[in-house]
Amino acid sequence: MEIDVHIYNGSAVSKETMIRARYEVERIFQFTGVKMVWLECPVTRQDAATNRTCTLPSAHPKLELHVLTNSMADALETGNDTFGSALLPANGSCGVVAYLYADRVRGLAQRGEFDVILGRVIAHELGHLLLGNNSHSTAGIMKARWTIRDLERTREASMSFLPVEAKKIHAGVLARIGRNE
């Protein structure tokens, strides 16, 4: 089962770093039964004129990930200790658009590997889109506040979806597929 993730990278995060971060996201999502299809989308109108990849119809449900700079994040009036956000409808259904504040994640990663931590933040925000409102947990990737220890590469097993979250994500993507048909 696949879901499209359209990436709009408006930050200075390199393509290579994003590819390594995507590997971490895929590791985290592997137990949900959901595979990500990554599409790099144009950020400017000029890019959009030459790249139609993200406007083509797809059989898969779609999520959007907007990778933003600090100034872009500040324009959204987020707190400085926020590394990403997901736009969730008030009616309790799941969302489509998530924001990742790349410069803030880079600051968080001073003690660790930027690509791994970036991947974990991406997985967390995509998790919000697929799990819906009130999706923080006391453990795992959906934990509301991570500690420095949570960010260590050796903690990858604990930075995964809990079994109940994995089942809910799987069921939610199946429901989205049904709505796309």
C-alpha positions, -999 to +999 in steps of 0.1 A: +000+000+000+015+033-011+010+070-003+025+099-023+045+125-003+049+157-023+080+175-010+082+213-014+118+221-002+119+259+003+150+255+026+187+250+021+185+213+029+204+195+002+188+168-020+213+143-005+203+151+030+167+148+022+173+114+006+190+101+038+162+116+059+137+097+037+155+064+045+148+071+082+112+079+075+108+046+056+125+027+085+100+042+109+070+035+086+080+000+076+059-017+104+027+002+093+026-015+059+026+019+042+053+027+016+061+063+008+064+074-028+085+106-027+079+133-053+101+164-053+079+193-063+087+228-076+087+256-051+086+285-075+064+293-104+094+291-127+102+256-115+065+246-119+066+257-155+093+231-163+083+203-137+048+189-138+056+158-117+034+169-088+004+180-109-001+146-125-030+125-112-020+095-091-038+064-078-023+069-044-035+092-016-014+123-013+004+142+016+023+174+013+055+182+032+067+218+030+103+222+042+107+258+055+134+281+067+133+299+100+119+331+085+091+311+068+084+293+101+083+326+119+057+339+095+035+310+106+039+323+142+051+290+156+070+287+189+108+285+186+108+251+202+085+237+174+102+217+147+072+210+125+035+211+124+006+194+107-026+211+095-054+190+109-091+198+102-112+208+131-137+180+123-113+154+136-104+139+102-069+134+090-048+161+073-028+165+041-003+193+047+027+193+071+054+218+077+090+210+087+111+238+101+145+227+088+167+253+104+153+246+138+159+208+133+194+216+122+199+234+156+184+204+174+208+181+156+240+198+169+246+167+190+234+142+165+231+134+128+210+160+110+196+136+084+184+111+110+168+137+132+152+153+102+138+120+092+123+115+126+107+149+126+092+142+091+079+108+103+064+125+134+046+152+113+034+127+087+022+106+116+000+135+127-015+137+092-023+100+092-034+096+129-054+128+132-060+150+162-047+142+197-021+118+183+008+124+207+018+094+228+039+089+259+065+068+239+078+063+204+080+086+174+047+103+184+060+113+218+052+150+223+086+160+237+117+142+228+148+141+250+184+143+239+186+106+244+156+100+221+176+117+193+206+093+195+210+071+165+212+040+188+176+048+199+161+040+165+141+010+179+123+033+204+117+059+178+090+040+159+052+039+159+036+020+187+016-011+175-017+006+180-005+036+160+008+014+132-026-003+129-044+030+129-021+044+102-026+013+080-064+015+084-064+052+077-044+049+045-068+021+034-097+044+039-080+072+019-074+047-009-111+039-009-120+076-012-096+079-042-113+052-062 
